[in-house]
Amino acid sequence: MRRAAVCAIAAIVLGVDLVTKALVSGLLSLNQSVDVVGEWVRLTYVRNPGVAFSLFPGRRGTFIALSVAGLCVVGYYLVRHAPRTIRDGLAIGLFIGGALGNLVDRVRTGEVIDFIEVGVRTHRFPVFNVADIGVTCGVALLVLSTVFPPRPRVVDIPDDPAIDPGAAGGIR
């Protein structure tokens, strides 16, 4: 996959993340919930000062540094090695877009805007956002690529009498 396609994927994820966060924060009050698909899927506007599942709040500088470091590593890899498969290019693009989306929030406000809530009754998954989906899916695809690497293509070259004089009907 071409690097430009990877950058386009990252830009799409970043754009969708920033637009959805702006819409949610503009339309809902903090901690307000709106059912989208019954109680299964809700928009719930929260601000997360920590990392995943609101762990380790109050470490803004550390999270910014880790995000920048992760983006630098992935960016360096992308510059040095073009993704060999669509899956790897998609994974890198999703990761970069998601990491940038949450980094923008951390730099601007010190907190990440989360708004997607799924679950049933009291069994709810922690609220997340589009950037989280990008990072999670990107990492999952990279793990899949490691565990199940693409098989090399086997090219079957038919017998060509002009190339192989010993082949049936070839030149003797």
Stockholm file with secondary structure:
# STOCKHOLM 1.0

chainA/1-172         MRRAAVCAIAAIVLGVDLVTKALVSGLLSLNQSVDVVGEWVRLTYVRNPGVAFSLFPGRRGTFIALSVAGLCVVGYYLVRHAPRTIRDGLAIGLFIGGALGNLVDRVRTGEVIDFIEVGVRTHRFPVFNVADIGVTCGVALLVLSTVFPPRPRVVDIPDDPAIDPGAAGGIR
#=GR chainA/1-172 SS CCHHHHHHHHHHHHHHHHHHHHHHHHHSCTTCEEEEETTTEEEEEEEESSSGGGCSTTCHHHHHHHHHHHHHHHHHHHHHSCCSSHHHHHHHHHHHHHHHHHHHHHHHHSSEEEEEEEEETTEECCCBCHHHHHHHHHHHHHHHHHHSCCCCCCCCCCCCTTTCTTSTTCCC
#=GC SS_cons         CCHHHHHHHHHHHHHHHHHHHHHHHHHSCTTCEEEEETTTEEEEEEEESSSGGGCSTTCHHHHHHHHHHHHHHHHHHHHHSCCSSHHHHHHHHHHHHHHHHHHHHHHHHSSEEEEEEEEETTEECCCBCHHHHHHHHHHHHHHHHHHSCCCCCCCCCCCCTTTCTTSTTCCC
//
